[in-house]
Amino acid sequence: MQQATPRTPLFTEADWDYDKIRRAYDAIENIAFGELGLEIYPNQIEVITAEQMLDAYSSVGMPLMYKHWSFGKHFARDEQLYRKGLRGLAYEIVINSSPCISYIMEENSMTMQTLVIAHAAFGHNHFFKNNNLFQQWTDAKGILDYLEFAKSYIARCEERHGAQNVEIVLDAAHALMNHGVHRYPRKRTLDLREEQRREAERAAYRERIYNDLWRTVPKAAGGGATPQQSGLGERKKLLNLPEENVLYFLEKNAPKLQSWQREILRIVRRISQYFYPQKQTKVMNEGCATFVHYHIMNRLFEQGLLTEGAMLEFLHSHTSVIFQPDFDDPRFSGTNPYALGFAMMEDIKRVCVDPTDEDRAWFPEIAGNGDPFGTLREAWATYRDESFILQFLSPHLMRKMRLFKLRNDASEPYLLVTAIHNERGYRDVRKALARQHDIAYIEPDIQIVDVDLAGDRKLVVQHRITRGVLLDEAEARAVQRHLANLWGYEVRLIEVDAATDAVRKEHPDVGPSVELS
């Protein structure tokens, strides 16, 4: 049998240069395309300093961003912790764009540069391009042009209307941005690169029309029903209530906002919508990237392209990333998405290649199909974290990770273990873990339900309680204030039981604290 010809390692020293990075990229690409079957956006890899990485941190990892005091605050905090040695920096940041931009640190060794290129430029890149949520909600080709438009537009607003006036609108919009997304499929949005042209069209349109919202306020008839009673159905139909996208409602209907203020709300909710898929795919996205880099680095070593020293350095970093502290470990703070995601990807590979009888009973569609990479590519494209865990978390992995379910009821003196490693327990554990990654379950359900058009124009907001957890009093009041500043009138917040519609708490009405100008 003819032996494979020994190959020269890509590098033998820790120092990197651009020629070594190019050779490593080409070798990674061969494995990513030839073995894993990945499909990616064009790559743009940029080497940056620690200072630039801190700057990218502060602007939510985006290469272009408008100015806001909160970004400077984050930069100062992260820089102080980094300089004191209390925290490290990410080895890379990757942008969901086309081309896909990967920032890699100049302080990285050549081994780490190879690792993060495999992780970000191929693993994350493939997930961004192929996952259905990202295809549905984001415009990778247009996001960079849109950010450039947003940055220049807000800068022009500061020049024309004053930095303080712009800051008030941005403060309020940022406070509400988690409730500024469309959660359900709608008509496909136009290319984000068209937003600058469309902004001018919207401004011209608003100058030509009269706001029908206030013209159609219901009038009370003599001896008949009150405006509130007779106009309720018409009012809700007119305003498309209830509405869970708070920023969208304000952009379209707030009576006192000027056109530039509405455009700022639109910018913030556009950016919030861009990040919406990432909130739902943390486990899958990081699991995909970690699985990809693990396979590629091992294949490079098997092909003689990595030295033993480089492989040991990689394994040290990899095991640190996927470390999952036990529940009684002082370092425990929940499930590590890297650990869970990578373990599930490896487990799916095992089920496809070497299934047990238990695997065949639980996963008859994929057990023993002999195509682990094809199965993973399909899963990466089709699922989000909640559904992925519900579909693919196996009893084997639950035993390996020693997962169990606890009930923590404040009214009871003890914690109660409610699910262990048996047939029913596996399903309960899997369901409970999936719920922890369902943003519809973990984020409060806030909806605008009514507006008193005929009276004092008070905005009525409802929190639908799903787990018996009320809103924090101080935070709820602060958000009410921001909402009132944008609406221009008082805001009422009511908390109701989602199952019975019974009112659990009614917060005091809050009016605007500033007058927008």
N, C-alpha and C positions, 0 to 999 in steps of 0.2 A: 504494500500500500504506500502510495507516494505521500510524503509528509508535506504539510503546508510550509511555504517559504517564510522564515521569520521576517517580521516587518519592523521597521525602525519606529520607535515611539515618536509621537507627535511633539513631545518636549521632555526634557530630563531635568529641568531646573524650575524653580518657583516663579522666576521673573517672566513676565509676558511681553510680547510685542505684537504688532498688528499682523505680521506674517504668520506667527504661530496661531493667532486667533482665526485667521483665514483658513489655515490648514485644519484646525480643529472643527471649524464650521462645516467645511466640506465633508469631513469624515462623519460628523453627526448627521448631516443631511442625507448621506447615503443610507444610513441605518434607518432614519426616520421615514424616508420614502420607500426604501426597498424592503424593509422588514415590517415596520409598524403600519405602513400604508397611510401615513398622515397627509393631510391636505391643509395648507397654510396660506395666510396672506404673505405678500412680499415682506421680507424682514429689513428693518433698519436698526442696527445695533450701534449704540453710542456709549462711549466710555466717559464717565463723569466723576467728579471729585466728591468727597464727603460733604462739602458745603453745598454742592449742587444737589446731592441726594437729600439733604435736609430741606432744601428749598422745594424739591419735588414732593416730599412728605407734606409740607405745609399747604400745598395747593392740591390736595387730594390726589396726588400722583399724576396730575395732568401737565403736559409740556407747556401749555398756554392757559392762563387763567386771569380773570379780572382781579383788581385789587380789593381787598377787604381786610379789616383789622384782625379778624379771627385767624387769617392765614399767618400774619406776623406773630400772633400769640402762639400758635402751634410751632412756628419756626424757633422762637425764643425758648420755649419749653424743651423741645427735642434737642436743640443745640446744647443747652445747659446739661441735660442728662447725658448726652454723648460725650461732652468734654470732661465730665466728672467720672466717666467710666461706668455709669449706672445703667446704661443700655447700649446695645450695638445698633448698627444700621442694617437694613436689608441688603442682601448681596445684589439684588436687582429689583427693578420696577418695570412692569410691562404694560403697555397701553393697548386697549382694544381699538385699534385703528388700522387703516390700510393705506400705506404700509404699517405693519405692526412694529411699534417702537419699543425696543428693549434697552433700558439703561443698566449698564454694568459698572461696578465700582472700580476705580483705578487701583485701589488698595488690595483688590483680590489677587490671589495667586493664580497662576495659569491653570491649575487644577480647578479652582473655583470658577474661573472664566468659562472653562469647558462645561462644567456642571450647570451654570446658570443659563448658558446659551441653549443647552438641551432642555432645561426646565422651562424657560420663558419663551425663547424664540421658536420653539417647536411644540412643547407641551401646551402651554397656555394659548399660544397662537392657534393651534389646531382646535382647541375647545372654543375659543372666541368665534372662529369662522364657521364652525359646524353645529354648535348647539342651537336648538330651535328657539330658545328664549332670546339669545343674542341676535339671531336672524330676524326675529319678530320685533324687538324693541329698540335695537340700536342700528345706527348707520355708520359703519366703520369707515367708509370712504369719505363721509362728510363731516365727521366730528371735529377734525383739526381745523378745517375752514370755519366751522361754526364757532369754535372757541376763539378763533382770531376775531371773528365778527363780534362776539360777546364782549371780549376785552376792549376792543376799540369803541363799541357802542357805549359801554358803561363809562369809559374815560371821557367821551364826548358829553355824556350826561353830567358828569362831575364839573366839566368846564362851563356848561350852560346853566345848570341848576344848583350847583354848589355841592361839595363833597359830603357835607353833613346831611343834606336832603336825600342824596343817593344812599348814604349809609343807613338811614332810617328804614328805607324800603328794603335794602338788602338784609338788614338785621331781622326784619319781620319775615321775609321770604325764607331765609335760612332756618329760622325757628320752625317753619311750617313745611319744609321741603320733603320730609319723610311722608307727608300727607299731600304731596303734589305729584302723584303718579297715577296713571291709568293702570289698573290692575287686571283688566280684562281686555281681550283682543278688540281692537277697533280698526277702522279703515287705515290702511297703510299710510304712514306719514310721508310727505314729500322729502326729497333729498335735503339734508341739512344745509348743503352748500347754497341752496336757494333762499335761505332765511333772510339774508340781507335785502334781497330784492323784495321778498314778501313783506318784510317789515315796513318798507316804504309804501307798499300798496295798502297795508292795513291802516297806516296813519292817514293816507289820503281818503280812504273809505270812511274812517271815523269822522273826518271833517265834513263829509257830505251828508251824513245821516243824523237823525234825531234819535235819542235813546228811547226806544219803545218800552223799555222796562218800566219807566216811571210814568209814561203816558197812559199805560193800561192799568194803573192802580184802580182797584174796584171802588165804586162810589156807593154810599149807603142810600137805599131808597126809603122814602118816607113811610114809617110804620113797618118796614120790612126787616129783613135780616141785616145785621151789622156788616160792615165791609169785611171783617175778619171771617165771618161765617159764610157769606155768599161768595167770597173770592178765594177760598182755600184751594179748591181744585184747580181753578184757573191759574192761581199763583204758582202752584207746584208744577203745573204743566208748562207754564211760561219759563220757569227757571230750571226745568229738568231736575227737580228734587225728588228724592234725596240725592246728594252728590258727595262722593267720598274724595274726589280730587279737589282739595280745598283751594290750592293755588289756581287751578283752572277756573273754578267758580269765581274767585275774586278778580282774576284777569278779565273775565267776560262781563261781570255784573257789578263790581264795586262802583257805587255812584260817583265817588269823588276823585277817583284816580285819573291822572292825566295819561296821555298816550305813552309817554316815555316810561312812566311807572308801570303800566301794564306790560310793556315790552320787557322790563327787568323781571317781572314775575314769570313771564314766559321763558326767559333765559334760564332762570333758576330751576323751573320745573322741567325744562328740556334736559338739563344736566342731571337732575334727580332721576329722570326716566332712563337716562343712559346708564346709571349705576344700578337700576332696578334688577336686571338679571344677575348681577354679581352678588347681590344680597341673597339670592335664592340658590346659588350654585357654589357656595364656598367649599363645601366638602368635595363635590365633584370636580371643580376646577383645579383645586390644589391636588386632589388625588390623581387626576389625569396627568398634570405636569410632573408630579413626583414619580408616578409609575413610568412615564416616558423617560425622565432623566435616569432613573434607576436601570431601566433596560439598556439604554444607550451606553451608559458608562460601563456597565458590565460587558457589553459586546465590544466596546473599544479595548477593554483589558484583554478579553479573549482573543482579539485579533492582534495583540501585541502593540497596540497604539498607545497604551497607558503603562507606565512603570508601576511596580509594586508600591513604591512610595506614594505616587499619585493616587493609587486605588485606596490605600489606607487613609489618606487625607479625605478623599471623597466619602468613604464609609463613616468616618468620624462625623463629618458634617451631616450626612444623610440620617444617621441614627439619632443625632441631636434634634433634627427637624421633626422626626416622626415619634419622638418620645412621648408617651402617654402616662402621666403620673396616676397612681392608684387613687381611689376615692378618699382614702385616709392619709394621703401624702400631703404635707403642708403646701406643696407646689400645685396641688390640684385646683383648677379653676374651670372645670368643665371638659367637654370632649375636644381634643385637639383635632381640628379638621384635616390636617396633614396626616395624622396617624390613622384616623377612621377612613379617610378617602383612599390612602395608599393600601391599607389592609383590605378594603373591599375590592379594589382593582386586582390585587394579587390573588384574592380568594376566588374571584370570577375566573381568572386564568386557571386556577387549580381545578375548579368545577368543570371547565371546558376540556381540560387535558386529562385529569386523573380523578374522576368523580367517585364518591362512595355511594352506597345504596341510599343513604339519607339524602345526599345531593340529588340523586335521580328522582326521589320522591318530591323534593321541594322545588327543583328546577328542571322539570322534564324537557323544557324547550332548548336548554343550552348544555345540559350535562353530557359530557363526552362528545361534543360536536367537533372537537379538534380544531376549532377556529377561535382562539382566545382574543386575538387582536381585532378580528372582525366583530366579535360580540361586544368588545369594549367600545369600538368606534360607534356602533349602533347605540349603545347605552349613553355615550357621551353626547350624541346628537339628540337623543329623545327625551331624557329625563332632567328633572331638577332634584335638589337634595332630598326633599320629602319623598317624592315618588321613587327615587333611586333606592333609598334605604328600605322603603316598603317592599320593593320588588326584589332586591338582591342581597339584603343582609341575611346571612345563613346561620343556622344553629351552630355550625362548626366555628364560625368567627365569634359568635356570642360567647361560646365557651372559652375560646382562646383569649378574648378580651375581658372575660369574667364580668359580663354585663348582667345587671339585674334591675328590677324596678322597685322604687320606694314611693310610698305615699307620705307626704309631709303636710299634715293637717294641723293648722295652728290651734284648733280647738281640742286636739288630743295630746296627751303628755308624751307619747312615744312615736318614733318613726315606725312604719309598718312595711315590711317587704311583701309586695303583692304579686311578684312574678319571678320565678326561678327557672332553672333549666329543665323544663319538661315541655310537652307539645304545646299546651296552652300558654305556658310562660314565655316560650320563644316568640310567639305571635304578639303577646302583650308588650314584651320588651321592644320588639321591632316597631310596633305602632307608637309606643311612647317616645322612642328615640326619633322617629320620623316627625312627630309633632313638634319636637324641640327645634326643628329646622324648617318649619312652616311659618313664613312671616305673617300669614293671615291669622295665625294662632298666637304668635308671640308679640306682634305689634298691636296697639290699641286700634279698635275699629271706630274711627271718627268720621261722622257724616254731618253735612249741613242739611237740615231737614225743613226749615221754614224761615221766612222773612216777613216781618210785620210791615208790609208796604203801605198800608192805609194808615198806620199809626206813627210810631216813632222809628220805624225802619230797623228795629232790633233784629239781629241775626241770631237764629236759634241753632245751636250745634249739639249734637248728640253723641255720647260715647256708649256703644253697645257692649256691655260686659259679658265676656264669654267664660271667664274662669273665676269669677267672684272677686277679681282684683280691681279696686277703684284707682283712679288716677291720683298721683301725688298732688297734694293741695297746692304747694308753692309753684310747682312746674305748670300745673294746669292754669293757674292764675296768670303766670307770665306769658304763656302761649295765648290765652284769651286776650291779653293786652296787645300782643303783636297782631292778632287777628282783627281786633277793634281798630288799631291804627290803620290797617289797610282798608277795612270796610268803611270806616268813617263814622260809625255809630256804635251803640252798645252791642255787646255779644253776651248771649246767655248760653251756659253749658249745662246740659242735663245728662246724667248717667242712668241708663236703663238696663234692665236685665234682658239679654238678647233672646232668651227663651220665652219670657212671659210679658215683655214690654213694661214691666212694673218699674216705676221710678225709684231708684236706689238713693240718688243724691242729686240735689240741685244747687249748683254753685252760684254765688252772688254775681249779678250782672256786672260786666266790666266795660267801661267806655274808653275811647282813645286817650292816650297820654300825650300825644303830639298832634299837631295839625299839619298834614302833608301839604307841601307847596311846590 
